[in-house]
Amino acid sequence: MRFFLRSRQFKIIVAIFCAVVLLTVSFVLVGKRMSPQTDIASTISAPFRNLFTSISNIVTDFVDNYNSGSKLSLENAELKAEIDTLRGQLADMQQITEQNNFYKEYLGIKENNPDFVFTDAAIIARDNDDPYGSFTINRGSTSDIAKYDPVITDAGIVGYVTEVGLTSCKVTTILSPDITLGALDNRTQDSGIVTGSLSFAEKGFCSFANLARSCGVAVGDYVITSGEGIFPEGLLVGSVNNIGIDENNNSIYAEIKPFAEISELRSVMVITSFEGQGGIDIGGEK
């Protein structure tokens, strides 16, 4: 025991005890701070408490951001649905407007040509391999459409039906050399033939050919159908853009810009019946 009281360990214990007593007395005397044991515990736990607080703040921020993000995502989804609805309504309104304009034009043509029987149609496909712009419409024999029926718009002639199915048919345009129709200069009444060629079709034009050298056709004149061929009389074809001389037969030809914009068409009208139809020989067919 005597040796222990003199040992280094005993002196350390005594020193620690004295330090604790002094700290206790000083805290008690000051009276304005927590007990030393609590303060020491607080000091030791401070790093852990700060870490916990930081983690808690991070989790709270994450939850808040997630909730905000979910709310924004929901709002964005609602806005997108509303925009899609408005777009659909706008598309419907545009379609109704186009249909109204189409039928207004139809009625105008019908009024001027009471013998015409029409079937309206929409273009559902285009032949991208055809340089003359042929296309398919959504009407066929079930709509009383037959081969060689004229196809027009309110602006002018487009072409004619060359293949017929039950619910669709193919239309060859006036840009094609397969079409040959009798035509007149609306101002001078000079007659010729409207047909197509590859060089003209590349520019969106067709040819008013076989004009007499003495003709009075001029740039800006209108060309109309003469009624000689598969088209009824008096339909607009296009305007004269340029005039040249055909070196092969020493005749005059005019370059025609069709009134109907072939590449821009979406809807057309097929004339299924008109006065004088059916008596024309085309390639051995009537």
C-alpha positions in Angstrom: 0.0 0.0 0.0 2.8 2.3 0.9 4.4 1.7 -2.5 1.1 2.3 -4.3 0.7 5.7 -2.6 4.1 6.6 -3.9 3.5 5.3 -7.4 3.1 7.3 -10.5 -0.4 5.9 -11.2 -1.6 7.1 -7.8 -0.2 10.6 -8.4 -2.1 10.7 -11.8 -5.4 9.7 -10.2 -4.9 12.3 -7.5 -4.2 15.0 -10.1 -7.3 14.1 -12.1 -9.4 14.1 -9.0 -8.1 17.5 -8.0 -8.8 18.8 -11.5 -12.3 17.6 -11.4 -12.9 19.1 -8.0 -11.5 22.4 -9.1 -13.7 22.4 -12.2 -16.8 21.5 -10.2 -16.2 24.2 -7.7 -15.5 26.8 -10.4 -18.7 25.9 -12.2 -20.8 25.9 -9.1 -19.3 29.3 -8.1 -20.0 30.9 -11.5 -23.5 29.3 -11.6 -24.0 30.4 -15.2 -22.9 27.3 -17.0 -23.9 23.6 -17.2 -22.2 21.1 -15.0 -18.7 20.0 -16.1 -19.8 16.4 -16.7 -22.5 17.7 -19.0 -20.1 20.2 -20.7 -17.5 17.5 -21.2 -20.1 15.1 -22.6 -21.4 17.9 -24.8 -17.9 18.7 -26.1 -17.2 15.0 -26.8 -20.5 14.5 -28.6 -20.4 17.8 -30.6 -18.7 16.3 -33.7 -21.3 13.5 -33.8 -24.1 15.9 -33.2 -22.9 18.2 -36.0 -22.6 15.2 -38.3 -26.1 14.1 -37.5 -27.4 17.6 -38.1 -25.7 17.8 -41.5 -27.1 14.4 -42.5 -30.6 15.4 -41.3 -30.4 18.7 -43.3 -29.2 16.8 -46.4 -32.1 14.3 -46.1 -34.6 17.1 -45.5 -33.3 19.0 -48.5 -33.5 15.9 -50.6 -37.1 15.2 -49.6 -38.1 18.8 -50.2 -36.4 18.8 -53.6 -38.0 15.5 -54.5 -41.5 16.8 -53.5 -40.9 20.0 -55.4 -39.7 18.0 -58.4 -42.7 15.7 -58.3 -45.0 18.7 -58.1 -43.2 20.4 -61.0 -43.3 17.1 -63.0 -47.1 16.8 -62.3 -47.6 20.4 -63.3 -45.5 19.9 -66.5 -47.5 16.8 -67.4 -50.8 18.7 -66.9 -49.5 21.6 -69.0 -48.4 19.2 -71.7 -51.8 17.5 -71.8 -53.5 20.9 -72.0 -51.2 21.9 -74.9 -51.9 18.7 -76.7 -55.6 19.2 -76.3 -55.3 22.8 -77.6 -53.2 21.6 -80.6 -55.9 19.0 -81.4 -58.6 21.6 -81.2 -56.6 23.9 -83.5 -56.0 21.0 -86.0 -59.7 20.3 -85.9 -60.5 23.9 -86.6 -58.1 24.1 -89.4 -59.5 20.9 -90.9 -63.1 22.3 -90.6 -62.0 25.6 -92.2 -60.3 23.8 -95.1 -63.4 21.6 -95.6 -65.7 24.7 -95.6 -63.4 26.4 -98.1 -63.3 23.2 -100.2 -67.1 22.9 -100.3 -67.5 26.6 -101.0 -65.3 26.2 -104.0 -67.1 23.0 -105.0 -70.4 24.8 -104.9 -69.0 27.6 -107.0 -67.8 25.2 -109.7 -71.1 23.3 -109.5 -73.1 26.5 -110.0 -71.2 27.3 -113.1 -71.4 23.7 -114.4 -74.7 22.2 -113.3 -74.1 19.1 -115.4 -71.0 18.1 -113.3 -71.2 15.3 -110.8 -68.4 15.5 -108.2 -66.7 13.3 -105.7 -64.4 14.9 -103.2 -61.2 13.1 -102.3 -58.1 13.4 -100.2 -54.5 12.6 -101.3 -53.3 9.7 -99.2 -50.0 8.9 -101.0 -47.5 10.3 -103.5 -45.3 8.4 -105.9 -41.9 9.8 -105.0 -40.3 7.8 -107.9 -42.6 9.5 -110.5 -41.1 12.8 -111.7 -44.6 13.9 -112.9 -46.1 13.9 -109.4 -48.7 11.1 -109.6 -50.6 10.4 -106.4 -53.2 8.2 -104.8 -56.6 9.4 -103.5 -59.0 7.8 -101.0 -61.9 7.2 -103.4 -62.5 4.4 -105.8 -65.1 2.4 -107.7 -67.4 2.3 -104.6 -67.6 6.1 -105.0 -68.5 5.8 -108.8 -65.0 6.8 -109.9 -63.9 5.3 -113.2 -60.7 5.3 -115.3 -60.1 8.6 -117.2 -62.4 10.6 -114.9 -61.0 14.2 -114.7 -59.4 15.4 -111.5 -59.6 19.1 -110.7 -59.4 21.7 -107.9 -61.1 25.1 -107.8 -57.9 26.5 -109.3 -57.8 24.3 -112.3 -57.3 20.8 -113.7 -54.9 18.4 -112.0 -55.0 15.3 -114.2 -57.1 12.2 -114.6 -57.7 8.8 -113.0 -55.5 6.0 -114.5 -55.9 3.1 -112.1 -59.0 2.3 -110.0 -59.5 0.2 -106.9 -62.5 -0.3 -104.7 -61.6 2.5 -102.2 -58.6 4.2 -103.8 -57.3 5.2 -107.2 -54.2 6.6 -108.9 -54.1 10.0 -110.5 -51.7 11.0 -113.4 -51.1 14.7 -113.5 -51.0 17.1 -116.4 -47.2 17.3 -116.0 -47.0 13.8 -117.5 -46.4 13.2 -121.2 -49.1 10.4 -120.9 -51.7 13.2 -120.9 -52.8 15.0 -124.1 -55.7 17.3 -124.0 -57.2 19.9 -126.3 -56.8 23.5 -125.1 -57.4 27.1 -126.1 -55.9 30.4 -125.4 -58.6 32.2 -123.5 -57.9 35.5 -125.1 -57.1 34.7 -128.7 -58.9 31.3 -129.0 -55.8 29.8 -130.6 -55.9 26.0 -130.2 -53.3 23.6 -129.3 -52.5 20.5 -127.2 -51.5 20.5 -123.5 -49.0 17.7 -122.6 -46.1 17.2 -120.4 -42.4 16.4 -120.7 -39.6 15.6 -118.2 -37.7 18.9 -118.8 -40.9 20.9 -118.1 -42.0 18.7 -115.2 -38.8 19.4 -113.4 -39.8 23.1 -113.2 -43.5 22.2 -112.4 -44.6 23.3 -116.0 -46.3 21.6 -118.9 -46.4 22.5 -122.6 -49.1 24.1 -124.8 -47.9 22.7 -128.1 -48.8 22.5 -131.8 -49.7 26.2 -132.0 -49.7 27.8 -135.5 -46.8 30.1 -136.4 -49.4 32.9 -136.9 -51.0 32.5 -133.4 -51.4 35.5 -131.1 -50.6 33.6 -127.9 -48.7 35.9 -125.5 -47.0 35.6 -122.1 -49.6 36.0 -119.3 -52.5 34.5 -121.3 -54.8 31.9 -119.7 -55.1 28.4 -121.2 -58.4 26.5 -120.8 -59.7 23.1 -121.9 -61.4 23.0 -125.3 -63.6 20.0 -124.6 -61.7 17.8 -127.0 -60.5 15.0 -124.9 -61.4 13.6 -121.5 -61.9 17.0 -119.9 -65.0 19.1 -120.2 -64.9 22.4 -121.9 -63.8 25.7 -120.1 -61.7 24.4 -117.2 -58.6 26.4 -116.3 -55.3 24.9 -117.1 -52.6 27.5 -116.5 -51.0 30.7 -117.6 -48.4 31.2 -120.4 -44.9 31.6 -118.9 -42.8 31.6 -122.0 -43.0 31.0 -125.8 -40.7 29.1 -128.0 -40.4 27.4 -131.5 -40.5 23.7 -131.9 -37.7 22.9 -134.3 -39.1 19.5 -135.1 -42.3 20.6 -136.7 -41.7 24.3 -137.1 -44.6 25.1 -134.8 -45.0 27.4 -131.8 -45.2 26.1 -128.2 -45.9 27.9 -124.9 -44.6 27.0 -121.5 -47.5 26.7 -119.1 -47.5 27.2 -115.4 -50.5 25.1 -114.1 -52.9 27.0 -111.8 -53.2 23.9 -109.6 -50.0 23.6 -107.5 -49.5 19.9 -108.0 -46.9 19.4 -105.3 -49.0 21.3 -102.7 -52.3 19.5 -103.2 -54.1 17.9 -100.3 -57.6 17.6 -101.6 -59.1 17.3 -105.1 -62.4 16.8 -106.8 -63.1 14.0 -109.3 -65.7 14.7 -112.0 -67.5 11.4 -112.3 -70.0 12.6 -114.8 -70.5 15.5 -117.2 -72.4 16.3 -120.4 -70.6 14.8 -123.4 -68.5 12.3 -121.3 -68.0 8.8 -122.6 -67.7 9.4 -126.4 -64.0 9.8 -126.6 -61.6 7.2 -127.9 -58.4 7.0 -125.8 -55.9 4.4 -126.8 -58.6 2.1 -128.2 -60.7 2.5 -125.1 -64.0 4.4 -124.7 
